[in-house]
Amino acid sequence: MAKHQLIISNGLYPVRSEAEQNKVVRTVVVNWKGTWGPHDRPEQYLVVAPGDELEIVLSSERQQGGSLWIFDQGVPLLVPTEGIERQGTLERVDVESGSKLVQVNQALASNSGESRYNLRATALRQMPIPIVGEGQPGTLSASKP
């Protein structure tokens, strides 16, 4: 089991500290296959495994607390515990001060090869704004039968 850290700062996305630099993380990937496609950029993802711990840290820039939003495709990324809210295909982790430890769901199926979860960071309990061209999960409808 590994431990990873995500920092909620004033940006739209959380960051991680790597080689004394903060790097934006837009996606968490659970990668069972161990390989990447030619257009994948694993250095831009936070790669985790079931059972790993995530420490969600509130940056000193966020005086009033912050929330980490996780967009999933039906299977939650995190083990349900106190402090994790679930709303449809969204998971929300609120951090009022300091940090919060959460665990990656051990029930994620290894036969899927890979699962991806998009991330957003906001002020405490504030819904994330839609990103142009990205849409929101569950909002697409067919225009033709």
GIUR-V789492 format. One record per backbone hydrogen bond with DSSP energy under -0.5 kcal/mol. CO is the residue of the C=O (numbers start at 1). NH is the residue of the N-H. If there is no record, write none. Layout:
BEGIN
co;nh
CO;NH
CO;NH
END
This chain:
BEGIN
co;nh
2;53
4;55
6;57
7;9
7;15
8;59
12;121
14;25
15;7
16;18
16;23
18;21
21;18
21;23
23;16
24;26
25;14
26;119
27;46
28;117
29;31
29;48
30;32
30;115
37;40
41;44
42;45
44;26
44;27
45;47
46;29
46;48
48;31
49;52
52;104
53;4
54;56
54;102
55;6
55;57
56;100
57;8
57;59
59;62
61;63
62;65
65;124
66;95
67;69
67;122
68;93
69;120
70;72
70;91
71;118
74;76
77;105
81;84
83;85
83;94
85;92
87;90
89;72
90;87
91;70
92;85
92;94
93;68
95;66
98;58
100;56
102;54
103;79
104;51
105;108
109;112
110;113
112;114
113;32
113;33
115;30
117;28
118;71
120;69
122;67
123;126
131;134
131;135
136;139
END
